[in-house]
Amino acid sequence: MTAIAISLLLLLTVGVLFFFNKNSGASTTSDSEGGKRVEFYNGEIVEYSQQDLKSKLTEIQYEVTQEDGTEKAFDNAYWDNKKEGIYVDLLSGEPLFSSTDKYKSGTGWPSFTKPIKEKYITTKDDPGIFGMRTEVRSEQGDNHLGHVFEDGPEPTGLRYCMNSAAMEFIPKQEMKKRGYGEFLHLFKEEG
């Protein structure tokens, strides 16, 4: 067997293992059509059918959050956002990241050194063709957000590389009226 054939066989095997691993994990689906039960940040619980999710989300939002996709680098809403505020889960509203922890990573995706609180995210191994990565999902919404890497700046050394399509940005000025006033302490008082 030639080296090329062995390489192709190895790539095919890794691809098959990746596919079965991605599709065998636990899920929050609540019906046979791929629906989802979402507990909102405010405690409200909503059941979404697969059709509800497809109607509520744009094509890229659905691909990223429900199918573990990745949006294009440098062609997404928040990669270069410099405004003060927080980023919340698109469906559940869970507070995920703060602009105070955002930095320019040069990757073309919004990157953060840490989440607002660890309890709002969950991580899991994500095997792929290029090795093992660590996937980041919202805890209650169970939406794919992106990945975390160990090549970030201090103080954590982590780079939470997120998809804009999985989040909504809440400007600092709107946080209180939108129910996120408890996180205003993250921002320095002016004056």
Beta strands, then each sheet from edge to edge (+ up, - down):
strand 1: 36-39
strand 2: 45-48
strand 3: 85-89
strand 4: 95-98
strand 5: 102-103
strand 6: 111-112
strand 7: 121-128
strand 8: 131-138
strand 9: 144-149
strand 10: 159-162
strand 11: 167-171
sheet 1: 1+ 2-
sheet 2: 4+ 3- 11+
sheet 3: 5+ 6- 10+ 9- 8+ 7-
end
